[in-house]
Amino acid sequence: MDKFIIKNKKYYNEKTGKPLSNKDIELIEEKNRKHSEHRHYKNSQFILFRAIRFIRKHKNKKNVIIQEHKKEIERLNRVIQSKQKWGNAYKGGIIEWQDNYLKGHGIFNVGVDVTNGNEYIIDFNKNANILVGGAPGEGKTKFIQMIGYQALLHGSKIHIGEFKGGADFQRFFNKCNVVLTHKDLISLLKELDNERKRRVSLFLNVGAENLAEYNQITNKNMKREYLIIDELGEAMEIVGTEIPQKTKKEMESTIEDYIKSLARLGRAFGINLIFGTQRPDVKVIEGQTRDQFMKRVCFRAVRNTSNIVLDSPIASTIPEDNKGRCYINKSIDFDLVQIYLFRKDMIKNLPNLDKKSHLKLVNQNNQTENNIDKNNPDLVDYEID
């Protein structure tokens, strides 16, 4: 059919200018009608496609939002339940330790997860050793004291290396084995290493791979042993003594070698290390040994300390007024935890090793004397550190 033009609503042949026949006009109108229907059909399909995609997109978005809201509501409910659980003890973020918070052997309840309000557990059956960092007064020592106290409640054997004058752990002196000199520390480390070797032999005899298996197979109750050193830098570096320099180096090397061995091999045999430090640099504890401390805890500290302890500067972001708050590492992230406020006077309820009725203090000259006020022998402060 020839091309056509429309004038005054009539069809004309484009070449001749003559009007088209009725048959040609019907063919043109039929073609236009089909084209129009096809165009509307395509438009409808496109609109429907976009509508379906829009609905799916916003439906998924709606579901995501709903799920996020549900998770947040659940989290807030856990926090509310936590605060109700702690009752009046939960004031300004401070929660006092109570003995009924105690868990099973090798499992330590150290505080409350700030994010969800749950108890925060550190399991020595999974984590070999703990490295604790933080600035002075932020809660590091209090945290270590609380771990030691719970270990004593478990009936475990505790060894403490105290090289800061004895003030922080004075109440532990009659409750566990405490060494105050580097010479005694070397003897203690040797004793622990011999105990590890003894346990290796015992485990091999019964085919046990770890402490839990050994106790299950033998139906015995072999306890864990913990070595606690509050300030590792003081233990690893001998200063201010009359010991010859060569002897100092030899002693420092011996201490370092024993610590490396125990950190690497002690976990399976129930010998664990709990070390605190204010300056965890390579001079204090080298990288390979530090890697054996699977659980890392850092209270508020400068960026450098936080980076060395946690491999992240996150602990430097803890507000100054949040005493007793720390970050604890997990697989790829960190948990923000408010540790329990541990009252030192609770230690008096534990039996003394030497069965004496009063606690002993050690002065700066390492001379034992009874300095406790007879009128109020268990008076202690409630500072975090």
C-alpha positions in Angstrom: 0.0 0.0 0.0 1.3 3.5 -0.9 2.2 6.0 1.7 -0.5 8.3 2.7 -1.1 11.7 4.4 -4.0 13.0 6.5 -5.7 16.3 5.7 -8.9 17.5 7.4 -9.3 14.0 8.9 -9.3 12.4 5.5 -6.7 10.1 4.0 -4.9 11.1 0.7 -2.2 9.3 -1.4 1.1 11.0 -0.7 2.2 10.8 -4.4 -1.0 11.5 -6.3 -2.8 13.6 -3.7 -6.0 11.6 -4.4 -8.3 10.4 -1.6 -7.8 6.7 -0.6 -10.4 4.1 -1.1 -12.5 2.8 1.8 -10.7 -0.5 1.6 -7.3 1.2 2.0 -8.6 3.3 4.9 -9.9 0.1 6.7 -6.5 -1.5 6.3 -4.7 1.6 7.8 -7.1 1.8 10.7 -6.7 -1.9 11.4 -2.9 -1.6 11.4 -3.1 1.4 13.7 -5.4 -0.4 16.1 -3.1 -3.5 16.3 0.0 -1.2 16.8 -1.8 0.7 19.6 -2.9 -2.6 21.3 0.7 -3.9 21.1 2.1 -0.7 22.5 -0.3 -0.7 25.4 0.4 -4.3 26.1 4.2 -3.6 26.2 3.6 -0.6 28.4 1.4 -2.7 30.7 4.1 -5.4 30.9 6.8 -2.9 31.7 4.6 -1.2 34.4 3.7 -4.6 35.9 7.4 -5.7 35.9 8.4 -2.5 37.7 5.5 -2.8 40.1 6.5 -6.4 41.0 10.1 -5.4 41.4 9.1 -2.4 43.5 6.9 -4.5 45.7 9.6 -7.2 46.2 12.2 -4.6 46.9 10.2 -2.8 49.5 8.8 -6.0 50.9 12.3 -7.3 51.5 13.3 -3.9 53.0 10.3 -4.0 55.2 11.2 -7.5 56.4 14.8 -6.4 57.1 13.5 -3.4 59.1 11.1 -5.6 61.0 13.8 -8.1 61.8 16.2 -5.3 63.0 13.4 -3.9 65.2 12.8 -7.3 66.6 16.5 -7.8 67.4 16.7 -4.4 69.0 13.6 -5.0 71.1 15.0 -8.4 72.2 18.3 -6.7 73.1 16.6 -4.0 75.1 14.5 -6.7 76.9 17.7 -8.5 77.9 19.2 -5.3 79.2 16.0 -4.6 81.2 16.0 -8.2 82.6 19.6 -7.8 83.4 19.0 -4.6 85.4 16.1 -6.3 87.2 18.3 -9.2 88.0 21.1 -7.1 89.5 18.5 -5.0 91.3 19.9 -2.2 93.5 23.4 -3.4 92.9 23.3 -1.9 89.4 24.0 1.7 90.0 25.9 3.9 87.6 27.1 0.9 85.7 28.7 -0.6 88.8 27.7 -4.2 89.7 29.2 -5.7 92.9 30.4 -9.3 92.7 28.3 -11.8 94.6 29.5 -15.4 95.3 26.3 -16.8 93.8 27.6 -15.6 90.4 30.2 -18.3 90.6 30.4 -20.8 87.7 32.0 -24.2 87.3 35.6 -25.2 87.5 37.7 -23.2 85.0 34.8 -21.0 84.0 34.9 -17.3 85.2 32.0 -14.9 85.4 33.8 -11.6 85.1 31.0 -9.0 84.4 28.1 -7.9 82.3 28.1 -7.4 78.5 27.1 -3.8 78.1 25.5 -4.5 74.7 23.0 -7.2 75.7 23.0 -7.3 79.5 24.2 -10.9 79.7 26.8 -12.3 82.1 30.2 -12.4 80.5 32.0 -15.7 80.8 35.7 -16.5 80.2 36.2 -20.3 79.9 39.8 -21.5 80.5 38.8 -24.8 78.9 38.8 -22.9 75.6 41.1 -20.0 76.3 44.6 -20.9 77.5 45.8 -17.6 79.0 44.7 -14.1 79.6 46.6 -10.9 78.9 45.2 -7.8 80.7 46.2 -4.3 79.8 45.1 -0.8 80.8 46.1 2.5 82.3 46.6 2.7 86.1 43.4 2.9 88.1 41.1 1.7 85.3 40.3 -1.8 86.7 43.1 -4.1 85.6 44.3 -5.1 89.1 40.7 -5.5 90.3 39.9 -7.7 87.4 42.9 -10.0 88.1 42.0 -10.1 91.8 38.5 -11.2 91.0 39.8 -14.0 88.7 42.1 -15.2 91.5 39.3 -15.1 94.0 37.0 -17.2 91.8 39.9 -19.7 91.1 40.3 -20.1 94.9 36.6 -20.7 95.3 37.0 -23.4 92.6 39.6 -25.0 94.8 42.4 -24.4 92.3 46.0 -23.8 93.2 47.0 -20.1 92.8 50.6 -18.7 92.4 51.1 -15.0 92.5 54.2 -13.1 91.4 54.1 -9.7 93.1 56.8 -7.2 92.3 55.1 -3.9 93.2 55.6 -4.0 97.0 52.8 -6.4 97.8 50.1 -3.8 98.4 47.6 -4.9 95.7 47.6 -8.6 96.7 48.3 -8.3 100.4 45.0 -10.1 101.2 46.0 -13.1 99.1 49.3 -13.7 100.9 47.8 -16.3 103.4 45.5 -17.8 100.8 47.9 -18.9 98.1 51.5 -19.2 97.1 53.1 -15.7 96.7 56.6 -14.9 95.5 58.2 -11.4 95.9 61.6 -11.9 94.3 62.9 -12.8 90.9 64.9 -15.7 92.4 61.7 -17.1 93.9 59.9 -16.5 90.6 62.4 -18.7 88.8 62.0 -21.4 91.4 58.2 -21.2 91.0 58.4 -21.3 87.2 60.6 -24.3 87.4 58.2 -26.0 89.7 55.2 -25.3 87.4 57.2 -26.6 84.4 58.0 -29.8 86.3 54.3 -30.1 87.2 53.4 -29.7 83.5 55.8 -32.6 82.6 54.4 -34.7 85.4 50.9 -34.2 84.0 52.1 -35.0 80.5 53.1 -38.4 81.7 49.9 -39.0 83.6 47.8 -38.0 80.6 49.7 -40.2 78.3 49.2 -43.2 80.6 45.4 -43.0 80.3 45.2 -41.6 76.8 43.8 -38.2 77.8 44.4 -35.1 75.6 43.4 -32.5 78.2 42.5 -31.9 81.8 38.8 -32.5 81.4 39.4 -35.8 79.6 41.9 -36.9 82.3 39.4 -36.2 85.1 36.6 -38.0 83.2 38.7 -41.1 82.4 40.3 -41.4 85.9 37.3 -40.1 87.9 39.7 -37.8 89.6 39.5 -34.1 90.3 42.8 -32.7 89.2 42.7 -28.9 89.6 44.0 -26.2 87.4 47.0 -24.2 88.5 47.1 -20.5 87.7 50.1 -18.2 87.7 49.1 -14.6 88.2 51.5 -11.7 87.6 49.9 -8.3 87.9 52.7 -6.3 86.3 54.6 -8.4 83.8 57.1 -5.7 83.0 58.4 -5.8 86.6 58.7 -9.6 86.4 60.5 -9.6 83.1 63.0 -6.9 83.9 65.3 -6.9 87.0 66.2 -3.4 88.0 67.5 -1.6 91.1 69.3 -4.5 92.7 72.9 -5.3 93.6 72.9 -8.4 91.3 75.6 -8.2 88.6 74.5 -7.3 85.2 75.5 -10.6 83.7 73.5 -12.5 86.3 70.5 -10.2 85.7 70.5 -11.0 82.0 70.7 -14.7 82.7 67.8 -14.5 85.2 65.7 -12.5 82.8 66.4 -15.0 80.0 65.5 -17.9 82.3 62.2 -16.2 83.3 61.4 -15.5 79.6 62.1 -19.1 78.5 59.9 -20.6 81.2 57.0 -18.2 80.5 57.3 -19.0 76.7 57.1 -22.7 77.5 54.2 -22.5 79.9 52.3 -20.2 77.7 52.6 -22.5 74.7 52.3 -25.9 76.4 50.5 -25.4 79.7 46.8 -25.1 78.6 46.0 -28.7 77.9 47.5 -29.8 81.2 45.6 -27.3 83.3 48.3 -24.7 83.9 47.2 -21.3 82.9 48.7 -17.8 82.9 47.0 -14.5 83.9 49.3 -11.6 83.2 48.6 -7.9 83.6 50.6 -5.1 82.2 50.6 -1.3 81.7 53.2 -1.4 78.9 52.8 -4.6 76.8 55.6 -3.8 74.4 58.0 -6.3 72.7 60.5 -5.8 75.5 58.0 -7.1 78.0 56.4 -9.9 76.0 57.4 -10.8 72.4 54.8 -11.3 69.7 55.0 -15.1 69.5 54.4 -15.4 73.2 51.7 -12.8 73.2 49.9 -14.8 70.6 49.5 -17.6 73.1 47.2 -15.4 75.2 44.0 -16.1 73.3 41.9 -14.0 75.5 42.8 -10.3 75.6 41.3 -7.7 78.0 42.0 -4.0 77.8 40.6 -1.3 80.0 40.9 2.4 79.1 44.4 3.0 77.8 46.4 5.0 75.3 46.1 4.0 71.7 49.5 2.3 71.7 48.7 0.0 74.6 45.2 -0.8 73.1 46.8 -1.6 69.8 49.4 -4.0 71.3 46.9 -5.8 73.6 43.8 -5.9 71.3 45.4 -5.2 67.9 43.0 -2.3 67.8 42.9 1.3 69.3 39.3 0.7 70.5 40.1 0.7 74.3 41.3 4.3 74.0 37.7 5.3 73.2 36.4 4.2 76.6 35.2 7.4 78.4 37.2 8.5 81.4 34.3 8.2 83.8 33.5 4.6 82.9 35.7 2.9 85.5 35.8 -0.9 85.4 34.8 -1.0 81.7 36.9 -2.9 79.2 37.0 -4.4 75.7 37.5 -8.1 75.4 38.4 -9.7 72.1 36.4 -12.4 70.3 36.9 -14.0 66.9 36.7 -10.9 64.7 35.3 -8.2 67.0 35.3 -7.0 70.6 32.8 -7.1 73.5 32.3 -4.1 75.8 32.1 -5.4 79.3 31.5 -3.8 82.7 33.4 -5.9 85.2 32.1 -6.7 88.6 33.3 -4.5 91.5 35.2 -6.9 93.6 35.3 -6.2 97.3 38.7 -7.2 98.7 37.2 -8.0 102.1 35.5 -11.0 100.6 38.9 -12.8 100.6 38.8 -13.0 104.4 36.1 -15.8 104.1 38.6 -18.1 102.4 40.7 -20.5 104.5 44.3 -19.5 105.1 47.0 -21.8 103.9 48.8 -21.5 107.3 45.6 -21.6 109.3 46.3 -18.3 111.0 43.4 -16.2 112.0 44.6 -12.8 110.7 45.8 -11.7 107.4 49.4 -10.6 107.0 50.7 -7.5 105.2 54.1 -7.1 103.6 55.9 -3.8 103.8 58.3 -2.3 101.3 61.2 -4.2 102.8 59.3 -7.5 102.4 59.1 -7.9 106.2 55.9 -9.6 107.3 54.0 -7.8 110.0 50.4 -7.5 111.2 49.4 -4.0 110.3 45.6 -4.5 110.3 43.6 -2.3 112.6 42.4 -4.6 115.4 39.2 -2.5 115.8 38.3 -3.0 112.1 40.5 -5.6 110.6 38.6 -6.0 107.4 38.1 -2.4 106.4 38.9 -1.9 102.7 38.1 0.7 100.1 35.8 0.2 97.1 38.0 1.7 94.4 38.2 -0.1 91.1 42.0 -0.3 91.1 
